[in-house]
Each structure stands twice: as structure tokens, then as C-alpha cells.
Amino acid sequence: MSNIKKGDKVIVTTGRDKGKKGEVLKVFPKEDRALVAGVNVVKRHQRQTQTQQGGIVNKESTIHLSNLAHVDPKSGKASRIGFKTLNDGRKVRFAKKSGEVIDV
């Protein structure tokens, strides 16, 4: 099971887009990959359809989960994730750097 979920703010730790931040649009758990807004943008040749114009289109490609880290809500830097149980019995994720709870 992955610590990264849809809607999380992440930062890229390695590769061509190192340092870029974005929001997770979709997670593919079987492939251990995620689609992140504005990260790993590739050019694709698109054939014209009735609704869409043809040409070269920029679109996001998936990136491996090992190259992503959560953004700490306090500092804005990369942080690892831990799990803890709150007093009301909910299990939540928290940033290990600041102790800030990620799940609301």
C-alpha cells in the first residue's frame, strides 16, 4: 500500500523534474506510479477527431512513486509520512518533519 493518495501535494525528488511540486491527479497502485499535475510533461502526436484538434499535444505522463515525496504542510519541503491514531479512534497520516497531520 502506498502513502501517496489522490489530491496529495508532492515534490519530485529525482530525475528531470527534480524540485517541481504538484498535486496527485491519479494513482496507479499496481504499477507503483502516479499522475502529477505539471510534472513529467511529454509531447504526444494527436490525430484529429470530430471534437479535438490534431497536432502535437503536451500532456502529463506517470511518474514512479519512489521519485515522489510528500510536501510538509509547515515548511514546504519533502517529508516522510507516518501513521498515528487520534483520540477519537481515527487513523491519520502525518508529516514526520513537523508532526503536522495531513488527513483532515
C-alpha positions, -999 to +999 in steps of 0.1 A: +000+000+000+012+035-009+014+065+013+005+087-017-031+093-025-051+114-050-052+151-040-019+150-021+007+177-026+040+161-036+075+171-047+097+153-072+130+141-056+149+128-086+150+130-123+144+156-150+117+174-129+135+174-096+122+200-072+089+205-090+057+204-068+023+194-079-010+177-069-016+140-075-043+136-101-045+098-101-026+068-086-019+035-103-012+012-073-005-020-095+022-002-114+035+019-084+030+051-105+012+083-102+000+111-124+010+145-110-002+179-124+026+198-143+052+170-138+068+147-164+052+166-193+057+148-226+047+157-262+023+134-280+012+134-316-026+136-316-047+126-345-076+150-353-111+138-342-145+154-346-142+171-312-104+176-308-079+194-330-049+174-342-012+183-337+014+180-310-001+180-275+016+184-242+003+160-215+014+146-182+029+111-180+030+089-150+060+090-126+072+063-103+061+066-066+097+062-054+106+095-071+079+114-051+078+127-016+050+145+004+053+182+009+055+192+046+024+215+053+046+238+075+079+241+057+070+232+021+099+207+019+099+170+013+089+149+043+083+112+051+049+100+063+039+083+095+006+069+108-009+076+142-043+070+158-061+101+172-081+102+205-113+097+186-100+065+170-092+078+135-060+066+119-044+096+101-012+103+082+013+129+095+045+145+082+074+132+102+094+165+099+068+188+115+043+164+131+016+181+111-015+159+103-021+155+065-055+139+065-083+162+076 
